[in-house]
Amino acid sequence: MRRSILLASALVATLALSACGTDDTAEPAEGTADDTATEAAGDDMADGGTLTVWVDETRQAAVEAAAEDFTAETGTEVETVLKPFEDIRADFIAQVPTGEGPDVTVGAHDWLGELITNGVVAPVELGDKAGEFEDVAVQAFTADGAVYGLPYAIENIALIRNTELADSAPATWDDAIAMGKDAGTKYPFLIQTSTEGDPYTFYPFQTSFGAPVFEQNDDGSYSPELAMTGDAGEAYAQWLADQGANGNLSTDITYDIAVEAFAQGKSPFIVGGPWMLDQFSDLDLSIDPVPAAGDEAAQPFVGVQGFYVSAQSENALLANDFLVNYLSTEDAQTALFEAGGRPPALTAAADAASSDPIVAGFREVGAEAVPMPSIPEMGSVWAFWGVTEANIISGSAKDPAKAWDKMNSDIEGALGS
């Protein structure tokens, strides 16, 4: 039987804490603390029990395959409950405090701030295993120095290039526009937007001006202080206005229009994610970094998918063992990749998946990306941000800097309310 070192360590800590306040000169009746912890871990495994795991349809088969190994080696049954992904976060927040929620749920890293605020999620003890994951994946699930999820997939946008129309990757925005015009296509460059804007897709251009949305801490987590104010943000706003005025950007180019135009060969470039690729199956593609419009690197957001442990789980040690020793194996992470089509978070699995140059391209861009802020304050940003960008692009905002400054003021007001 494979016993989790982490499980034994956690039990040692529990035993040590329970001993506080006792006579520290007393000796245990039998064995050492390590012996006791190992025996307790073995007993815990032998007792079996049940873990309940919420999964969506895409991840169900991969989780159940890992669960079979877990049950065979520990005696603990794993019950998977199928739920629509869009319902999981709200149901988890509502049910965990009542004791009706699962021990483990699949989820996205940007739920983390809300889950912590509601007290429904517990840290996951990755131990040495943390070093086996892509750095950005662990950063995404980190808050206040603790890791709160077991990552399994990484998702981000990049520059998708039609190699028949552009035989090399552009280094800068200006290079891309020049190459697009040389290609003679209807659109030199495609970026989806609308009258409501799309700050997610535009974010790498914003970061290239040195104007990230929030201040970022050394561990990759975020502080709720806006960082897109001042000269850097205003410079980005002016760039949006200039590109809208010269026709390189337009709020008429919605997602559907952009994807259809690229699929029909009407542009050599589109900014997008792997979710677009099925519609480009007839094209010869390369996945490249988003070209910078400013003087700094263009860093898109990265989203990380993973598994959370309930703060109310009565089987937290077993849940941690299942995640760290069974859902973080190369086989399990590869199965999750094959189901969802996103680069694995486990480096060994990502290395294997990167034999596909498309996967390798998205992975390389994701390695230099930044986690989507998971702090609750992010919810106050999107609407102001997107509409302001759209108004600047369309020319509705006559003074880009003033419009940008008002946006920041409005967001700060919402954050303070």
C-alpha positions as CSV (number, residue, x, y, z in Angstrom):
1,M,0.0,0.0,0.0
2,R,1.3,3.5,-0.9
3,R,1.0,5.8,2.1
4,S,1.1,9.5,1.7
5,I,4.1,11.1,3.4
6,L,2.1,14.3,3.6
7,L,-0.7,12.5,5.3
8,A,1.7,11.1,7.9
9,S,3.3,14.6,8.3
10,A,-0.1,16.2,8.9
11,L,-0.9,13.6,11.5
12,V,2.4,14.3,13.2
13,A,1.5,17.9,13.4
14,T,-1.9,17.1,14.8
15,L,-0.4,14.9,17.4
16,A,2.1,17.6,18.3
17,L,-0.6,20.2,18.7
18,S,-2.7,17.9,20.8
19,A,0.3,17.4,23.1
20,C,0.6,21.1,23.9
21,G,0.0,21.8,27.6
22,T,1.0,18.3,28.7
23,D,4.1,17.3,30.7
24,D,6.8,17.5,28.1
25,T,9.0,15.2,30.2
26,A,6.6,12.4,29.8
27,E,7.6,9.6,27.3
28,P,5.1,7.9,25.0
29,A,4.0,4.5,26.2
30,E,5.0,2.8,23.0
31,G,7.0,3.9,20.0
32,T,7.8,7.4,18.7
33,A,5.7,10.2,17.3
34,D,6.7,9.2,13.8
35,D,5.8,5.6,14.5
36,T,2.4,6.7,15.9
37,A,1.8,8.9,12.9
38,T,2.7,6.1,10.4
39,E,0.4,3.7,12.2
40,A,-2.4,6.3,12.4
41,A,-2.0,6.9,8.6
42,G,-2.2,3.2,8.0
43,D,-5.2,2.9,10.2
44,D,-6.9,5.9,8.5
45,M,-6.3,4.3,5.1
46,A,-7.5,0.9,6.3
47,D,-10.7,2.3,7.7
48,G,-11.8,3.1,4.1
49,G,-14.6,5.6,4.2
50,T,-15.8,7.8,1.3
51,L,-14.7,10.9,-0.5
52,T,-17.3,12.9,-2.5
53,V,-15.9,14.7,-5.5
54,W,-17.8,17.2,-7.7
55,V,-16.8,17.0,-11.4
56,D,-18.1,18.3,-14.7
57,E,-18.7,16.1,-17.7
58,T,-15.4,16.9,-19.3
59,R,-13.3,15.8,-16.3
60,Q,-15.4,12.9,-15.0
61,A,-13.7,10.0,-16.7
62,A,-10.2,11.1,-15.8
63,V,-11.1,11.7,-12.2
64,E,-12.8,8.3,-11.9
65,A,-9.8,6.5,-13.4
66,A,-7.6,8.1,-10.7
67,A,-10.2,7.3,-8.1
68,E,-10.1,3.6,-9.0
69,D,-6.4,3.5,-8.1
70,F,-7.0,5.4,-5.0
71,T,-9.7,3.0,-3.8
72,A,-7.6,0.0,-4.7
73,E,-4.7,1.2,-2.6
74,T,-6.4,2.8,0.3
75,G,-9.8,1.2,0.6
76,T,-11.5,4.6,0.4
77,E,-14.4,4.8,-2.0
78,V,-14.7,7.9,-4.2
79,E,-18.1,9.1,-5.2
80,T,-18.1,11.4,-8.2
81,V,-21.1,13.7,-8.5
82,L,-21.6,15.2,-12.0
83,K,-22.5,18.9,-12.1
84,P,-22.6,21.6,-14.8
85,F,-19.4,23.5,-14.4
86,E,-21.2,26.9,-14.4
87,D,-23.2,25.8,-11.3
88,I,-20.3,24.5,-9.2
89,R,-19.0,27.7,-7.6
90,A,-22.3,29.0,-6.4
91,D,-23.4,25.5,-5.2
92,F,-20.1,25.0,-3.4
93,I,-20.3,28.3,-1.6
94,A,-23.9,27.6,-0.6
95,Q,-23.6,24.0,0.5
96,V,-20.2,23.7,2.2
97,P,-21.3,25.7,5.3
98,T,-24.3,23.4,5.7
99,G,-22.2,20.3,5.6
100,E,-23.9,19.2,2.4
101,G,-21.1,20.0,0.0
102,P,-18.3,17.6,-1.4
103,D,-14.9,16.9,0.1
104,V,-13.3,17.9,-3.2
105,T,-14.5,19.9,-6.2
106,V,-13.1,20.8,-9.6
107,G,-12.9,24.6,-10.2
108,A,-11.0,27.5,-11.6
109,H,-8.3,29.4,-9.8
110,D,-10.0,32.8,-10.1
111,W,-12.7,31.6,-7.8
112,L,-10.2,31.5,-5.0
113,G,-10.8,35.0,-3.5
114,E,-14.5,34.4,-3.2
115,L,-14.1,30.9,-1.8
116,I,-11.7,32.2,0.9
117,T,-13.9,35.1,1.7
118,N,-16.8,32.7,2.3
119,G,-14.6,30.3,4.4
120,V,-15.4,27.3,2.3
121,V,-12.0,26.2,1.1
122,A,-8.9,24.7,2.9
123,P,-5.2,24.8,1.9
124,V,-3.8,21.9,0.0
125,E,-0.4,20.6,1.3
126,L,1.6,20.0,-1.9
127,G,4.9,19.7,-0.1
128,D,7.8,18.9,-2.4
129,K,5.3,18.2,-5.1
130,A,4.9,21.9,-5.7
131,G,8.2,22.0,-7.5
132,E,6.9,19.5,-10.1
133,F,4.2,21.9,-11.4
134,E,4.6,24.9,-13.8
135,D,5.4,27.9,-11.6
136,V,2.4,30.0,-12.8
137,A,0.0,27.1,-11.9
138,V,1.1,27.1,-8.3
139,Q,1.1,31.0,-8.2
140,A,-2.5,31.1,-9.4
141,F,-3.7,29.0,-6.4
142,T,-1.6,30.9,-3.8
143,A,-3.1,33.4,-1.4
144,D,-1.5,34.7,1.8
145,G,1.4,32.3,1.5
146,A,-0.8,29.2,1.3
147,V,-1.7,27.0,-1.8
148,Y,-5.4,26.3,-2.0
149,G,-5.7,24.0,-5.0
150,L,-4.2,21.1,-6.9
151,P,-3.6,22.5,-10.4
152,Y,-4.2,20.3,-13.5
153,A,-4.5,22.6,-16.6
154,I,-3.4,26.0,-17.8
155,E,-5.3,28.2,-20.2
156,N,-4.3,31.4,-21.9
157,I,-4.5,33.4,-25.1
158,A,-1.7,33.8,-27.6
159,L,-1.1,35.0,-31.1
160,I,-2.6,32.5,-33.6
161,R,-0.8,32.9,-36.9
162,N,-1.8,31.6,-40.4
163,T,1.6,30.5,-41.6
164,E,0.5,30.6,-45.3
165,L,-0.1,34.4,-44.9
166,A,2.8,35.2,-42.5
167,D,5.9,33.0,-42.5
168,S,7.3,34.4,-39.2
169,A,6.1,35.8,-35.9
170,P,5.9,39.6,-35.5
171,A,8.1,41.0,-32.7
172,T,6.0,44.1,-32.1
173,W,2.5,45.4,-32.8
174,D,3.8,47.7,-35.6
175,D,5.5,44.7,-37.2
176,A,2.3,42.7,-37.1
177,I,0.3,45.5,-38.8
178,A,3.0,45.9,-41.5
179,M,3.0,42.1,-42.1
180,G,-0.8,42.0,-42.2
181,K,-0.9,44.8,-44.8
182,D,1.8,43.1,-46.8
183,A,-0.4,39.9,-46.8
184,G,-3.1,41.8,-48.7
185,T,-5.9,40.4,-46.6
186,K,-9.1,42.3,-45.5
187,Y,-7.9,42.6,-42.0
188,P,-4.2,43.1,-41.0
189,F,-4.9,41.9,-37.5
190,L,-8.0,40.5,-35.7
191,I,-8.9,41.2,-32.1
192,Q,-12.3,40.5,-30.8
193,T,-14.2,43.3,-29.0
194,S,-17.7,44.9,-28.9
195,T,-19.4,47.9,-27.5
196,E,-18.8,46.3,-24.1
197,G,-15.1,45.9,-24.7
198,D,-13.0,42.8,-24.0
199,P,-10.2,43.7,-21.5
200,Y,-9.3,40.0,-21.1
201,T,-8.3,39.7,-24.8
202,F,-6.7,43.2,-24.8
203,Y,-4.8,42.7,-21.6
204,P,-1.4,41.7,-23.1
205,F,-1.3,45.0,-25.0
206,Q,-2.1,46.8,-21.7
207,T,0.7,45.1,-19.8
208,S,3.1,46.0,-22.6
209,F,2.6,49.6,-21.4
210,G,3.4,48.7,-17.8
211,A,-0.1,49.1,-16.6
212,P,-1.3,45.8,-14.9
213,V,-4.7,45.9,-13.4
214,F,-3.7,45.3,-9.7
215,E,-0.4,45.3,-7.9
216,Q,1.2,41.8,-7.8
217,N,3.0,40.3,-4.8
218,D,6.2,38.4,-4.9
219,D,4.4,35.0,-4.6
220,G,2.2,35.8,-7.6
221,S,-0.9,36.8,-5.7
222,Y,-2.5,40.2,-5.9
223,S,-3.1,43.2,-3.7
224,P,-6.3,45.2,-4.1
225,E,-4.5,48.4,-5.2
226,L,-5.1,49.4,-8.8
227,A,-1.9,49.6,-10.9
228,M,-3.3,50.8,-14.2
229,T,-3.5,54.4,-13.1
230,G,-1.1,57.2,-14.0
231,D,1.1,57.8,-17.1
232,A,1.3,54.1,-18.1
233,G,-2.4,53.6,-18.2
234,E,-3.0,56.9,-20.0
235,A,-0.4,55.9,-22.7
236,Y,-2.2,52.6,-23.2
237,A,-5.5,54.5,-23.5
238,Q,-4.0,56.8,-26.2
239,W,-2.8,53.7,-28.1
240,L,-6.3,52.4,-28.1
241,A,-7.6,55.7,-29.5
242,D,-4.9,55.8,-32.2
243,Q,-5.6,52.2,-33.3
244,G,-9.3,52.8,-33.4
245,A,-8.8,56.0,-35.4
246,N,-6.7,54.3,-38.0
247,G,-8.9,51.3,-38.3
248,N,-6.6,48.6,-36.8
249,L,-9.1,48.1,-34.0
250,S,-12.9,48.2,-34.2
251,T,-15.8,47.5,-31.8
252,D,-17.6,46.0,-34.8
253,I,-15.3,43.0,-34.7
254,T,-17.1,40.7,-32.3
255,Y,-15.8,37.2,-31.4
256,D,-17.9,35.5,-34.0
257,I,-16.9,37.9,-36.8
258,A,-13.2,37.6,-35.8
259,V,-13.2,33.8,-35.7
260,E,-15.1,33.5,-39.0
261,A,-12.8,36.0,-40.8
262,F,-9.7,34.3,-39.6
263,A,-11.0,30.8,-40.6
264,Q,-11.7,32.2,-44.1
265,G,-8.1,33.5,-44.5
266,K,-9.0,37.1,-44.2
267,S,-6.2,37.9,-41.8
268,P,-2.8,36.3,-40.9
269,F,-3.3,37.0,-37.2
270,I,-5.9,36.6,-34.5
271,V,-5.5,36.9,-30.7
272,G,-7.3,34.0,-29.0
273,G,-7.2,30.7,-27.1
274,P,-7.3,27.0,-27.8
275,W,-11.1,27.1,-27.7
276,M,-10.9,28.6,-31.2
277,L,-8.8,25.9,-32.8
278,D,-11.6,23.5,-33.9
279,Q,-12.8,26.2,-36.3
280,F,-9.3,26.6,-37.8
281,S,-8.7,22.9,-38.6
282,D,-8.1,23.7,-42.3
283,L,-5.3,26.2,-41.6
284,D,-1.6,25.7,-41.0
285,L,-1.1,27.4,-37.7
286,S,1.7,28.6,-35.4
287,I,1.2,29.8,-31.9
288,D,3.3,32.8,-31.0
289,P,3.7,35.4,-28.2
290,V,1.3,38.4,-28.5
291,P,3.3,41.2,-30.0
292,A,4.0,44.1,-27.6
293,A,2.5,47.5,-28.4
294,G,4.5,49.2,-25.6
295,D,8.0,48.9,-24.4
296,E,7.5,46.0,-22.0
297,A,6.6,42.3,-22.6
298,A,3.0,41.6,-23.5
299,Q,1.7,39.3,-20.8
300,P,-1.8,37.8,-21.2
301,F,-3.8,36.5,-18.3
302,V,-3.5,32.8,-17.5
303,G,-6.3,30.8,-16.1
304,V,-5.5,27.6,-14.1
305,Q,-8.0,24.8,-13.4
306,G,-7.7,22.6,-10.5
307,F,-9.3,20.9,-7.5
308,Y,-10.3,22.4,-4.1
309,V,-10.7,20.8,-0.7
310,S,-13.7,21.8,1.3
311,A,-13.0,23.6,4.6
312,Q,-15.7,21.5,6.1
313,S,-14.5,18.1,4.9
314,E,-14.4,15.4,7.6
315,N,-11.9,13.6,5.4
316,A,-9.5,16.4,4.7
317,L,-6.3,14.2,5.0
318,L,-7.7,11.6,2.6
319,A,-8.8,14.4,0.2
320,N,-5.3,15.9,0.3
321,D,-3.8,12.4,-0.3
322,F,-6.1,11.8,-3.3
323,L,-5.2,15.1,-4.9
324,V,-1.4,15.1,-4.2
325,N,-0.7,11.4,-4.9
326,Y,-3.3,10.4,-7.4
327,L,-4.6,13.4,-9.4
328,S,-1.1,14.8,-9.7
329,T,0.5,11.8,-11.4
330,E,1.6,12.1,-15.0
331,D,-1.0,9.6,-16.1
332,A,-3.8,11.5,-14.4
333,Q,-2.7,14.9,-15.6
334,T,-2.3,13.6,-19.1
335,A,-5.8,12.1,-19.0
336,L,-7.2,15.5,-17.8
337,F,-5.3,17.2,-20.7
338,E,-6.7,14.8,-23.3
339,A,-10.2,15.4,-22.0
340,G,-10.0,19.2,-21.8
341,G,-7.4,20.1,-24.4
342,R,-5.5,22.5,-22.2
343,P,-1.7,22.2,-21.4
344,P,-1.2,20.2,-18.2
345,A,-0.1,21.9,-15.0
346,L,2.3,19.1,-14.1
347,T,5.6,19.8,-15.9
348,A,6.3,16.2,-16.9
349,A,2.9,15.8,-18.4
350,A,3.2,19.2,-20.1
351,D,6.6,18.2,-21.5
352,A,5.0,15.1,-23.1
353,A,2.0,17.0,-24.4
354,S,4.4,19.6,-26.0
355,S,5.3,17.2,-28.7
356,D,2.4,18.9,-30.4
357,P,3.7,22.3,-31.5
358,I,0.3,23.9,-31.0
359,V,0.3,22.8,-27.3
360,A,3.9,23.8,-27.0
361,G,3.1,27.3,-28.3
362,F,0.3,28.0,-25.9
363,R,2.4,26.5,-23.1
364,E,5.4,28.8,-23.9
365,V,3.2,31.9,-23.9
366,G,1.5,30.8,-20.7
367,A,4.8,30.4,-18.9
368,E,5.4,34.1,-19.3
369,A,1.8,35.1,-18.6
370,V,0.3,36.3,-15.3
371,P,-2.4,34.6,-13.3
372,M,-5.9,36.2,-13.6
373,P,-6.4,38.0,-10.3
374,S,-8.5,35.8,-8.0
375,I,-9.1,38.5,-5.4
376,P,-12.8,39.5,-4.8
377,E,-12.1,43.0,-5.9
378,M,-11.7,41.8,-9.5
379,G,-15.4,41.6,-9.8
380,S,-15.7,45.4,-9.5
381,V,-13.3,46.0,-12.4
382,W,-14.7,44.3,-15.5
383,A,-17.7,46.4,-16.5
384,F,-16.0,49.8,-16.1
385,W,-12.8,48.5,-17.8
386,G,-14.4,47.0,-20.8
387,V,-16.9,49.8,-21.7
388,T,-14.1,52.4,-21.3
389,E,-11.8,50.6,-23.7
390,A,-14.6,50.2,-26.2
391,N,-15.5,53.9,-25.9
392,I,-11.9,54.9,-26.5
393,I,-11.5,52.6,-29.5
394,S,-14.8,53.8,-31.1
395,G,-14.0,57.5,-30.5
396,S,-16.9,58.0,-28.2
397,A,-14.5,59.1,-25.5
398,K,-13.0,62.3,-27.0
399,D,-10.1,62.5,-24.5
400,P,-8.6,59.0,-23.9
401,A,-6.6,60.0,-20.8
402,K,-9.6,61.6,-19.1
403,A,-11.8,58.6,-19.9
404,W,-9.1,56.3,-18.5
405,D,-8.7,58.4,-15.3
406,K,-12.5,58.4,-14.8
407,M,-12.6,54.7,-15.2
408,N,-10.0,54.2,-12.5
409,S,-11.8,56.7,-10.2
410,D,-15.1,54.8,-10.8
411,I,-13.4,51.4,-10.0
412,E,-11.8,52.8,-6.8
413,G,-15.2,54.1,-5.8
414,A,-16.7,50.7,-6.4
415,L,-13.9,49.0,-4.4
416,G,-14.5,51.4,-1.5
417,S,-18.2,50.9,-1.4
